[in-house]
Amino acid sequence: MSGPPRILPAARVHGGPARTVRGSSGRTPAAGTEAPQGASLGAARISLGRAFQAESSNYYLLLGVTLFMVVFGLIMVLSSSAVDSHTAGDNFFSRFLSQGMYAVVGVPIMLLASRIPSRFWKRMAWPILIGALLLQVLVVATPLGSDNGYNQNWLKLGPIVFQPSEVIKIAMILWMGMFVSRKWEKITQWKYGLLPMVLVTAVTVGLVLAGGDLGTTSIMGAIVLGTLFFAGIPIRQLATTALLAGGIAVLFAISRPSRLNRITDFLHPNASDPMSGGWQILQGNYALASGGVFGVGLGNSTSKWNWLPAADTDFIFAIVGEELGLIGAVVVLVLFVVLAIVFVRIMHASADPFARVVTGAVMIWLVGQGLVNIAVVLGVMPVLGVPLPLISAGGTALISSLFAIGVVLSFARSNSR
């Protein structure tokens, strides 16, 4: 079996041929002679201009859509969380201010990551993955781990509480991109490509699964399968892996009554107890239905008045549909479609397998998770407990998503030179 077509890095032109700097008289300055002050100022202007040089259209499109979604998410978090924040004993703005703080931290991290070359991420893939796995071990094997009644997915380090599983997502993506780029010539041979990737990612997903988080592990499984597809793994190998992963997911889903109840509630929401399992699904439907085409107006939701659980996290899309109507809901869908388009454009513009695989995996993560969240709110899928990327409340999820987008932005910058 012949290997995949080899992708050679595109030659990047940084400028024309080297030129000798001459003075106003046309003669080359003698060695050791200091340049005139005007020449130094001119060089400074040139350096400053290069620092702010125009990036590619893909760079600005991805950056613009991301920032718009973050701002939109802050507005919706403020609207959807005000009542819960007040009833919890805080002021109306406590969750909004917390989310705003995470955005203030996450956006600079994204911009910093966008300036780092891809070779750095290749070198750091293993250390980042090992560090993320160690944090997850602390969650499932030490008293530092915390749960929310359904799964153990949080790590408490003093006043800091976060989800290592969100860090694991980007760590796993960077590792898979590094591995594919190094094994590109042999990636179609299962013992060099599929087997090592499945072994490493199985350990990664298994640690998150040990905490009982079915929603996050489902997204991680989709990321792995999508990455295998973008890496060029043969369809037969990919289909076999997908069937095995699907079987394990089904067994895990029915292994605990709480997970099985979610499935039955999804299949028969009206027949389930409206005060327990069917409550959230029905209230989400009521919120969307009451919004109509134009919505009831920003801030005028009635579902957020302690009717709809997780109104600012997993079911924030229902609040969007209620307050902004069908128009607002369609806008959110369009934003994720635009994200997918720009990710595909960045993939096509790059000849580096690392950049292409990582960009594709990030696309599956963010766009796929967004569509899953919306499908849950619409009643198309069982409740999985995954937030709407860049929009839902959640500090770790927001920062990790912005960091992942920053890595993709670094690829877009490289492609523009």
C-alpha positions as a LaTeX table, in Angstrom:
\begin{tabular}{lrrr}
\hline
Residue & $x$ (\AA) & $y$ (\AA) & $z$ (\AA) \\
\hline
Met1 & 0.00 & 0.00 & 0.00 \\
Ser2 & 1.49 & 3.31 & $-1.00$ \\
Gly3 & 1.66 & 6.11 & 1.53 \\
Pro4 & $-0.23$ & 9.39 & 1.30 \\
Pro5 & 1.02 & 12.08 & $-1.01$ \\
Arg6 & 3.84 & 13.89 & 0.67 \\
Ile7 & 3.14 & 17.47 & 1.56 \\
Leu8 & 6.23 & 19.61 & 1.29 \\
Pro9 & 6.36 & 22.86 & 3.24 \\
Ala10 & 5.66 & 25.77 & 0.99 \\
Ala11 & 8.58 & 28.10 & 0.44 \\
Arg12 & 7.98 & 31.38 & 2.18 \\
Val13 & 9.44 & 34.49 & 0.70 \\
His14 & 10.53 & 37.00 & 3.31 \\
Gly15 & 11.74 & 39.66 & 0.94 \\
Gly16 & 13.81 & 40.33 & $-2.11$ \\
Pro17 & 17.52 & 39.70 & $-2.54$ \\
Ala18 & 19.90 & 41.18 & 0.00 \\
Arg19 & 20.84 & 44.74 & $-0.80$ \\
Thr20 & 23.77 & 46.82 & 0.34 \\
Val21 & 22.77 & 49.82 & 2.43 \\
Arg22 & 24.29 & 52.97 & 1.01 \\
Gly23 & 24.47 & 56.52 & 2.18 \\
Ser24 & 23.14 & 59.56 & 0.37 \\
Ser25 & 26.34 & 59.79 & $-1.66$ \\
Gly26 & 25.85 & 56.27 & $-2.98$ \\
Arg27 & 28.98 & 54.94 & $-1.22$ \\
Thr28 & 28.89 & 52.12 & 1.26 \\
Pro29 & 29.69 & 53.37 & 4.78 \\
Ala30 & 33.05 & 52.31 & 6.04 \\
Ala31 & 33.24 & 49.55 & 8.62 \\
Gly32 & 32.88 & 50.85 & 12.17 \\
Thr33 & 31.16 & 54.05 & 11.01 \\
Glu34 & 27.92 & 54.76 & 12.89 \\
Ala35 & 24.79 & 55.25 & 10.82 \\
Pro36 & 23.34 & 58.76 & 10.75 \\
Gln37 & 20.51 & 59.54 & 13.18 \\
Gly38 & 18.03 & 59.80 & 10.34 \\
Ala39 & 18.95 & 56.31 & 9.15 \\
Ser40 & 18.41 & 54.94 & 12.67 \\
Leu41 & 14.98 & 56.56 & 12.86 \\
Gly42 & 14.12 & 55.15 & 9.45 \\
Ala43 & 15.16 & 51.66 & 10.55 \\
Ala44 & 13.03 & 52.04 & 13.67 \\
Arg45 & 10.02 & 52.99 & 11.55 \\
Ile46 & 10.57 & 49.97 & 9.31 \\
Ser47 & 10.79 & 47.64 & 12.33 \\
Leu48 & 7.65 & 49.15 & 13.81 \\
Gly49 & 5.88 & 48.74 & 10.50 \\
Arg50 & 6.87 & 45.08 & 10.33 \\
Ala51 & 5.55 & 44.53 & 13.85 \\
Phe52 & 2.15 & 45.77 & 12.71 \\
Gln53 & 2.25 & 44.32 & 9.22 \\
Ala54 & $-1.02$ & 43.17 & 7.69 \\
Glu55 & $-1.88$ & 39.59 & 8.45 \\
Ser56 & $-3.82$ & 37.27 & 6.18 \\
Ser57 & $-7.55$ & 37.63 & 5.70 \\
Asn58 & $-8.00$ & 34.28 & 7.46 \\
Tyr59 & $-6.21$ & 35.66 & 10.51 \\
Tyr60 & $-8.46$ & 38.70 & 10.79 \\
Leu61 & $-11.60$ & 36.74 & 10.03 \\
Leu62 & $-10.92$ & 34.17 & 12.75 \\
Leu63 & $-9.86$ & 36.83 & 15.23 \\
Gly64 & $-12.90$ & 38.99 & 14.49 \\
Val65 & $-15.43$ & 36.16 & 14.77 \\
Thr66 & $-13.83$ & 34.93 & 17.99 \\
Leu67 & $-13.89$ & 38.34 & 19.67 \\
Phe68 & $-17.48$ & 38.93 & 18.55 \\
Met69 & $-18.56$ & 35.59 & 20.03 \\
Val70 & $-16.79$ & 36.35 & 23.31 \\
Val71 & $-18.50$ & 39.74 & 23.61 \\
Phe72 & $-21.85$ & 38.23 & 22.61 \\
Gly73 & $-21.34$ & 35.50 & 25.20 \\
Leu74 & $-20.62$ & 38.04 & 27.94 \\
Ile75 & $-23.86$ & 39.85 & 27.14 \\
Met76 & $-25.87$ & 36.62 & 27.26 \\
Val77 & $-24.15$ & 35.46 & 30.46 \\
Leu78 & $-25.08$ & 38.78 & 32.08 \\
Ser79 & $-28.68$ & 38.36 & 31.02 \\
Ser80 & $-29.06$ & 34.66 & 31.83 \\
Ser81 & $-27.18$ & 34.58 & 35.15 \\
Ala82 & $-28.42$ & 37.75 & 36.87 \\
Val83 & $-31.30$ & 36.08 & 38.69 \\
Asp84 & $-29.33$ & 33.02 & 39.78 \\
Ser85 & $-26.50$ & 35.25 & 40.97 \\
His86 & $-28.92$ & 37.24 & 43.11 \\
Thr87 & $-30.73$ & 34.23 & 44.58 \\
Ala88 & $-27.37$ & 32.66 & 45.43 \\
Gly89 & $-26.67$ & 35.60 & 47.72 \\
Asp90 & $-24.40$ & 37.56 & 45.41 \\
Asn91 & $-25.16$ & 40.69 & 43.45 \\
Phe92 & $-26.76$ & 40.52 & 40.02 \\
Phe93 & $-23.41$ & 40.91 & 38.24 \\
Ser94 & $-21.24$ & 38.36 & 40.09 \\
Arg95 & $-21.17$ & 35.63 & 37.40 \\
Phe96 & $-20.90$ & 38.18 & 34.62 \\
Leu97 & $-17.91$ & 39.82 & 36.33 \\
Ser98 & $-16.32$ & 36.42 & 36.86 \\
Gln99 & $-16.78$ & 35.51 & 33.20 \\
Gly100 & $-15.47$ & 38.93 & 32.19 \\
Met101 & $-12.34$ & 38.34 & 34.23 \\
Tyr102 & $-11.76$ & 35.03 & 32.44 \\
Ala103 & $-12.20$ & 36.80 & 29.10 \\
Val104 & $-9.68$ & 39.47 & 30.14 \\
Val105 & $-7.22$ & 36.67 & 30.89 \\
Gly106 & $-8.09$ & 34.48 & 27.89 \\
Val107 & $-7.89$ & 37.06 & 25.10 \\
Pro108 & $-4.24$ & 38.06 & 25.86 \\
Ile109 & $-3.37$ & 34.36 & 26.09 \\
Met110 & $-4.90$ & 33.88 & 22.63 \\
Leu111 & $-2.95$ & 36.81 & 21.20 \\
Leu112 & 0.28 & 35.60 & 22.82 \\
Ala113 & $-0.22$ & 32.07 & 21.44 \\
Ser114 & $-0.79$ & 33.58 & 17.98 \\
Arg115 & 2.77 & 34.97 & 18.00 \\
Ile116 & 4.47 & 31.66 & 18.83 \\
Pro117 & 5.77 & 29.58 & 15.88 \\
Ser118 & 4.50 & 26.06 & 15.30 \\
Arg119 & 7.88 & 24.47 & 15.99 \\
Phe120 & 7.49 & 25.50 & 19.65 \\
Trp121 & 4.17 & 23.65 & 19.94 \\
Lys122 & 5.76 & 20.57 & 18.38 \\
Arg123 & 8.56 & 20.58 & 20.96 \\
Met124 & 6.17 & 21.16 & 23.85 \\
Ala125 & 3.48 & 18.65 & 22.83 \\
Trp126 & 4.70 & 15.85 & 25.10 \\
Pro127 & 5.36 & 18.05 & 28.18 \\
Ile128 & 1.96 & 19.75 & 27.85 \\
Leu129 & 0.16 & 16.40 & 27.51 \\
Ile130 & 1.98 & 14.84 & 30.48 \\
Gly131 & 1.28 & 17.90 & 32.62 \\
Ala132 & $-2.43$ & 17.83 & 31.72 \\
Leu133 & $-2.68$ & 14.11 & 32.50 \\
Leu134 & $-1.06$ & 14.61 & 35.89 \\
Leu135 & $-3.65$ & 17.25 & 36.72 \\
Gln136 & $-6.44$ & 14.85 & 35.74 \\
Val137 & $-4.90$ & 12.16 & 37.95 \\
Leu138 & $-5.19$ & 14.59 & 40.86 \\
Val139 & $-8.89$ & 14.96 & 40.03 \\
Val140 & $-9.78$ & 11.26 & 40.03 \\
Ala141 & $-7.29$ & 9.89 & 42.57 \\
Thr142 & $-6.84$ & 12.54 & 45.28 \\
Pro143 & $-9.06$ & 14.56 & 47.64 \\
Leu144 & $-8.29$ & 17.62 & 45.50 \\
Gly145 & $-10.88$ & 16.41 & 43.00 \\
Ser146 & $-14.39$ & 17.81 & 43.23 \\
Asp147 & $-17.73$ & 16.79 & 41.75 \\
Asn148 & $-21.05$ & 18.43 & 40.94 \\
Gly149 & $-23.25$ & 15.51 & 41.88 \\
Tyr150 & $-22.93$ & 13.76 & 38.50 \\
Asn151 & $-19.23$ & 13.56 & 37.68 \\
Gln152 & $-15.86$ & 14.38 & 39.20 \\
Asn153 & $-14.22$ & 16.80 & 36.84 \\
Trp154 & $-12.96$ & 19.75 & 38.89 \\
Leu155 & $-9.65$ & 20.34 & 40.64 \\
Lys156 & $-9.43$ & 22.57 & 43.70 \\
Leu157 & $-6.03$ & 24.11 & 44.40 \\
Gly158 & $-6.78$ & 26.54 & 47.19 \\
Pro159 & $-9.02$ & 29.30 & 45.84 \\
Ile160 & $-8.46$ & 28.15 & 42.26 \\
Val161 & $-11.04$ & 25.73 & 40.82 \\
Phe162 & $-10.76$ & 24.56 & 37.20 \\
Gln163 & $-11.36$ & 21.60 & 34.88 \\
Pro164 & $-8.18$ & 19.79 & 33.74 \\
Ser165 & $-10.26$ & 17.97 & 31.11 \\
Glu166 & $-10.46$ & 21.24 & 29.15 \\
Val167 & $-6.66$ & 21.50 & 29.24 \\
Ile168 & $-6.40$ & 17.86 & 28.15 \\
Lys169 & $-8.34$ & 18.63 & 24.96 \\
Ile170 & $-5.80$ & 21.08 & 23.59 \\
Ala171 & $-2.89$ & 19.00 & 24.95 \\
Met172 & $-4.18$ & 15.92 & 23.13 \\
Ile173 & $-4.67$ & 17.90 & 19.93 \\
Leu174 & $-1.11$ & 19.26 & 19.99 \\
Trp175 & 0.29 & 15.79 & 20.65 \\
Met176 & $-1.67$ & 14.21 & 17.78 \\
Gly177 & $-0.56$ & 16.98 & 15.42 \\
Met178 & 3.08 & 16.47 & 16.45 \\
Phe179 & 2.83 & 12.71 & 16.05 \\
Val180 & 1.23 & 12.89 & 12.62 \\
Ser181 & 3.83 & 15.37 & 11.36 \\
Arg182 & 6.66 & 13.07 & 12.46 \\
Lys183 & 5.09 & 9.85 & 11.15 \\
Trp184 & 3.61 & 11.35 & 7.99 \\
Glu185 & 5.36 & 8.93 & 5.62 \\
Lys186 & 4.11 & 5.87 & 7.55 \\
Ile187 & 0.80 & 7.15 & 8.88 \\
Thr188 & $-1.31$ & 4.73 & 6.80 \\
Gln189 & 0.44 & 1.70 & 8.33 \\
Trp190 & $-1.59$ & 0.82 & 11.39 \\
Lys191 & 1.34 & $-0.17$ & 13.59 \\
Tyr192 & 3.04 & 3.20 & 12.99 \\
Gly193 & $-0.02$ & 5.45 & 12.78 \\
Leu194 & $-3.30$ & 4.16 & 14.17 \\
Leu195 & $-1.99$ & 1.93 & 16.98 \\
Pro196 & 0.25 & 4.48 & 18.77 \\
Met197 & $-2.38$ & 7.22 & 18.46 \\
Val198 & $-5.14$ & 5.00 & 19.82 \\
Leu199 & $-3.01$ & 3.84 & 22.75 \\
Val200 & $-2.06$ & 7.36 & 23.85 \\
Thr201 & $-5.49$ & 8.89 & 23.30 \\
Ala202 & $-7.19$ & 5.94 & 25.02 \\
Val203 & $-5.23$ & 6.69 & 28.18 \\
Thr204 & $-6.09$ & 10.37 & 27.85 \\
Val205 & $-9.81$ & 9.80 & 27.30 \\
Gly206 & $-9.87$ & 7.03 & 29.92 \\
Leu207 & $-8.64$ & 9.37 & 32.66 \\
Val208 & $-11.46$ & 11.80 & 31.91 \\
Leu209 & $-13.91$ & 8.90 & 31.69 \\
Ala210 & $-12.78$ & 7.80 & 35.18 \\
Gly211 & $-14.32$ & 11.01 & 36.48 \\
Gly212 & $-17.67$ & 10.06 & 34.96 \\
Asp213 & $-17.90$ & 12.94 & 32.49 \\
Leu214 & $-19.65$ & 11.36 & 29.50 \\
Gly215 & $-20.17$ & 14.67 & 27.69 \\
Thr216 & $-16.50$ & 15.67 & 27.67 \\
Thr217 & $-15.35$ & 12.18 & 26.72 \\
Ser218 & $-17.83$ & 12.14 & 23.82 \\
Ile219 & $-16.33$ & 15.38 & 22.49 \\
Met220 & $-12.81$ & 14.02 & 22.98 \\
Gly221 & $-13.73$ & 10.85 & 21.11 \\
Ala222 & $-15.03$ & 12.94 & 18.22 \\
Ile223 & $-11.78$ & 14.93 & 18.23 \\
Val224 & $-9.71$ & 11.75 & 18.03 \\
Leu225 & $-11.77$ & 10.26 & 15.18 \\
Gly226 & $-11.74$ & 13.53 & 13.28 \\
Thr227 & $-7.98$ & 13.86 & 13.69 \\
Leu228 & $-7.47$ & 10.33 & 12.40 \\
Phe229 & $-9.52$ & 11.26 & 9.34 \\
Phe230 & $-7.54$ & 14.45 & 8.67 \\
Ala231 & $-4.30$ & 12.54 & 9.21 \\
Gly232 & $-5.16$ & 10.25 & 6.31 \\
Ile233 & $-5.88$ & 7.05 & 8.26 \\
Pro234 & $-7.52$ & 4.54 & 5.86 \\
Ile235 & $-11.30$ & 4.41 & 6.07 \\
Arg236 & $-11.32$ & 0.73 & 7.03 \\
Gln237 & $-9.08$ & 1.35 & 10.03 \\
Leu238 & $-11.08$ & 4.45 & 10.91 \\
Ala239 & $-14.43$ & 2.62 & 10.74 \\
Thr240 & $-13.17$ & $-0.21$ & 12.94 \\
Thr241 & $-11.92$ & 2.27 & 15.52 \\
Ala242 & $-15.22$ & 4.17 & 15.45 \\
Leu243 & $-17.24$ & 1.00 & 16.02 \\
Leu244 & $-15.09$ & $-0.03$ & 18.98 \\
Ala245 & $-15.29$ & 3.46 & 20.48 \\
Gly246 & $-19.06$ & 3.56 & 19.95 \\
Gly247 & $-19.53$ & 0.22 & 21.68 \\
Ile248 & $-17.51$ & 1.35 & 24.69 \\
Ala249 & $-19.52$ & 4.58 & 24.84 \\
Val250 & $-22.82$ & 2.68 & 24.85 \\
Leu251 & $-21.65$ & 0.37 & 27.64 \\
Phe252 & $-20.50$ & 3.35 & 29.67 \\
Ala253 & $-23.77$ & 5.20 & 29.07 \\
Ile254 & $-25.91$ & 2.38 & 30.43 \\
Ser255 & $-23.56$ & 1.48 & 33.30 \\
Arg256 & $-25.03$ & 4.06 & 35.68 \\
Pro257 & $-28.75$ & 4.76 & 36.30 \\
Ser258 & $-28.30$ & 8.54 & 36.12 \\
Arg259 & $-26.90$ & 8.30 & 32.58 \\
Leu260 & $-29.55$ & 5.82 & 31.50 \\
Asn261 & $-32.26$ & 8.12 & 32.85 \\
Arg262 & $-30.93$ & 10.93 & 30.65 \\
Ile263 & $-31.45$ & 8.75 & 27.59 \\
Thr264 & $-34.99$ & 7.74 & 28.58 \\
Asp265 & $-35.84$ & 11.35 & 29.45 \\
Phe266 & $-34.64$ & 12.38 & 26.00 \\
Leu267 & $-36.73$ & 9.72 & 24.28 \\
His268 & $-39.86$ & 10.46 & 26.31 \\
Pro269 & $-39.54$ & 13.93 & 27.90 \\
Asn270 & $-43.29$ & 14.32 & 28.45 \\
Ala271 & $-43.64$ & 10.87 & 30.00 \\
Ser272 & $-40.78$ & 11.45 & 32.45 \\
Asp273 & $-41.27$ & 13.15 & 35.79 \\
Pro274 & $-41.59$ & 16.85 & 34.92 \\
Met275 & $-40.07$ & 17.75 & 38.28 \\
Ser276 & $-36.91$ & 15.71 & 37.73 \\
Gly277 & $-35.45$ & 14.27 & 34.54 \\
Gly278 & $-37.82$ & 15.85 & 32.06 \\
Trp279 & $-37.82$ & 19.27 & 33.68 \\
Gln280 & $-34.77$ & 20.78 & 31.97 \\
Ile281 & $-35.70$ & 19.46 & 28.52 \\
Leu282 & $-39.26$ & 20.76 & 28.74 \\
Gln283 & $-38.22$ & 24.15 & 30.10 \\
Gly284 & $-35.69$ & 24.52 & 27.29 \\
Asn285 & $-38.43$ & 23.82 & 24.77 \\
Tyr286 & $-40.73$ & 26.33 & 26.44 \\
Ala287 & $-38.02$ & 29.00 & 26.34 \\
Leu288 & $-37.38$ & 28.51 & 22.63 \\
Ala289 & $-41.10$ & 28.43 & 21.83 \\
Ser290 & $-41.87$ & 31.62 & 23.74 \\
Gly291 & $-39.16$ & 33.51 & 21.84 \\
Gly292 & $-40.88$ & 33.27 & 18.48 \\
Val293 & $-39.16$ & 34.96 & 15.56 \\
Phe294 & $-38.04$ & 38.22 & 17.15 \\
Gly295 & $-37.78$ & 37.19 & 20.81 \\
Val296 & $-39.13$ & 38.78 & 23.99 \\
Gly297 & $-36.24$ & 41.23 & 24.18 \\
Leu298 & $-32.76$ & 41.14 & 25.69 \\
Gly299 & $-33.04$ & 40.70 & 29.45 \\
Asn300 & $-36.76$ & 39.84 & 29.39 \\
Ser301 & $-36.52$ & 36.06 & 29.67 \\
Thr302 & $-38.89$ & 34.41 & 32.13 \\
Ser303 & $-37.16$ & 31.03 & 31.99 \\
Lys304 & $-34.08$ & 32.39 & 33.75 \\
Trp305 & $-36.21$ & 33.13 & 36.85 \\
Asn306 & $-35.26$ & 29.77 & 38.36 \\
Trp307 & $-37.29$ & 27.81 & 35.80 \\
Leu308 & $-34.51$ & 26.61 & 33.50 \\
Pro309 & $-31.51$ & 24.91 & 35.19 \\
Ala310 & $-28.03$ & 25.78 & 33.84 \\
Ala311 & $-29.47$ & 28.78 & 32.01 \\
Asp312 & $-26.06$ & 30.45 & 31.73 \\
Thr313 & $-24.05$ & 27.32 & 30.88 \\
Asp314 & $-25.38$ & 24.23 & 29.12 \\
Phe315 & $-28.74$ & 25.77 & 28.15 \\
Ile316 & $-27.71$ & 29.32 & 27.33 \\
Phe317 & $-28.81$ & 28.75 & 23.73 \\
Ala318 & $-32.40$ & 28.44 & 25.01 \\
Ile319 & $-32.09$ & 31.90 & 26.59 \\
Val320 & $-30.71$ & 33.23 & 23.30 \\
Gly321 & $-33.72$ & 31.82 & 21.47 \\
Glu322 & $-36.14$ & 33.20 & 24.03 \\
Glu323 & $-34.74$ & 36.73 & 24.26 \\
Leu324 & $-33.50$ & 37.19 & 20.70 \\
Gly325 & $-35.88$ & 34.81 & 18.96 \\
Leu326 & $-35.27$ & 32.72 & 15.89 \\
Ile327 & $-33.13$ & 35.51 & 14.46 \\
Gly328 & $-30.72$ & 35.39 & 17.40 \\
Ala329 & $-30.57$ & 31.60 & 17.30 \\
Val330 & $-29.78$ & 31.64 & 13.57 \\
Val331 & $-27.04$ & 34.22 & 14.16 \\
Val332 & $-25.36$ & 31.86 & 16.64 \\
Leu333 & $-25.56$ & 29.03 & 14.10 \\
Val334 & $-24.09$ & 31.27 & 11.40 \\
Leu335 & $-21.20$ & 32.20 & 13.69 \\
Phe336 & $-20.25$ & 28.55 & 14.10 \\
Val337 & $-20.58$ & 28.00 & 10.35 \\
Val338 & $-18.22$ & 30.92 & 9.73 \\
Leu339 & $-15.79$ & 29.44 & 12.27 \\
Ala340 & $-15.85$ & 26.15 & 10.35 \\
Ile341 & $-15.26$ & 27.93 & 7.04 \\
Val342 & $-12.27$ & 29.90 & 8.26 \\
Phe343 & $-10.76$ & 26.80 & 9.88 \\
Val344 & $-11.05$ & 24.95 & 6.57 \\
Arg345 & $-9.47$ & 27.89 & 4.74 \\
Ile346 & $-6.52$ & 27.89 & 7.14 \\
Met347 & $-6.10$ & 24.15 & 6.63 \\
His348 & $-6.06$ & 24.53 & 2.85 \\
Ala349 & $-3.60$ & 27.43 & 3.02 \\
Ser350 & $-1.06$ & 25.39 & 5.00 \\
Ala351 & 1.27 & 22.73 & 3.67 \\
Asp352 & 2.47 & 21.70 & 7.15 \\
Pro353 & 0.78 & 18.46 & 8.34 \\
Phe354 & 1.07 & 19.65 & 11.95 \\
Ala355 & $-0.84$ & 22.86 & 11.24 \\
Arg356 & $-3.47$ & 21.10 & 9.16 \\
Val357 & $-4.14$ & 18.35 & 11.71 \\
Val358 & $-4.22$ & 20.71 & 14.70 \\
Thr359 & $-6.52$ & 23.16 & 12.89 \\
Gly360 & $-8.87$ & 20.36 & 11.88 \\
Ala361 & $-8.96$ & 18.98 & 15.42 \\
Val362 & $-9.69$ & 22.40 & 16.92 \\
Met363 & $-12.48$ & 22.84 & 14.37 \\
Ile364 & $-14.06$ & 19.53 & 15.39 \\
Trp365 & $-13.73$ & 20.48 & 19.04 \\
Leu366 & $-15.27$ & 23.95 & 18.95 \\
Val367 & $-17.72$ & 23.66 & 16.07 \\
Gly368 & $-18.67$ & 20.07 & 16.90 \\
Gln369 & $-19.22$ & 20.85 & 20.57 \\
Gly370 & $-21.26$ & 23.90 & 19.62 \\
Leu371 & $-23.53$ & 21.83 & 17.39 \\
Val372 & $-23.89$ & 19.16 & 20.09 \\
Asn373 & $-24.89$ & 21.79 & 22.65 \\
Ile374 & $-27.47$ & 23.26 & 20.29 \\
Ala375 & $-28.78$ & 19.78 & 19.43 \\
Val376 & $-29.26$ & 19.05 & 23.13 \\
Val377 & $-31.23$ & 22.27 & 23.67 \\
Leu378 & $-33.37$ & 21.51 & 20.60 \\
Gly379 & $-34.08$ & 18.03 & 21.94 \\
Val380 & $-32.26$ & 16.20 & 19.16 \\
Met381 & $-29.73$ & 14.59 & 21.54 \\
Pro382 & $-29.76$ & 13.53 & 25.21 \\
Val383 & $-28.45$ & 16.00 & 27.77 \\
Leu384 & $-24.65$ & 15.62 & 27.79 \\
Gly385 & $-23.65$ & 18.60 & 29.90 \\
Val386 & $-21.32$ & 20.35 & 27.43 \\
Pro387 & $-21.22$ & 24.17 & 27.23 \\
Leu388 & $-21.60$ & 26.33 & 24.13 \\
Pro389 & $-18.01$ & 27.28 & 23.21 \\
Leu390 & $-17.05$ & 30.95 & 23.61 \\
Ile391 & $-20.59$ & 31.84 & 24.72 \\
Ser392 & $-21.54$ & 29.80 & 27.81 \\
Ala393 & $-20.30$ & 30.72 & 31.28 \\
Gly394 & $-17.24$ & 28.76 & 32.36 \\
Gly395 & $-13.73$ & 30.03 & 32.92 \\
Thr396 & $-11.62$ & 26.99 & 32.05 \\
Ala397 & $-13.65$ & 26.27 & 28.93 \\
Leu398 & $-13.34$ & 29.85 & 27.71 \\
Ile399 & $-9.60$ & 30.17 & 28.34 \\
Ser400 & $-8.78$ & 26.79 & 26.79 \\
Ser401 & $-10.90$ & 27.58 & 23.72 \\
Leu402 & $-9.21$ & 30.94 & 23.26 \\
Phe403 & $-5.80$ & 29.33 & 23.68 \\
Ala404 & $-6.63$ & 26.74 & 21.01 \\
Ile405 & $-7.78$ & 29.49 & 18.64 \\
Gly406 & $-4.56$ & 31.37 & 19.36 \\
Val407 & $-2.56$ & 28.35 & 18.19 \\
Val408 & $-4.58$ & 28.25 & 14.96 \\
Leu409 & $-4.05$ & 32.00 & 14.54 \\
Ser410 & $-0.30$ & 31.35 & 14.66 \\
Phe411 & $-0.72$ & 29.05 & 11.66 \\
Ala412 & $-2.71$ & 31.72 & 9.83 \\
Arg413 & 0.10 & 34.22 & 10.48 \\
Ser414 & 2.69 & 31.80 & 9.13 \\
Asn415 & 0.65 & 31.24 & 5.97 \\
Ser416 & 0.54 & 34.99 & 5.29 \\
Arg417 & 4.30 & 35.35 & 4.94 \\
\hline
\end{tabular}
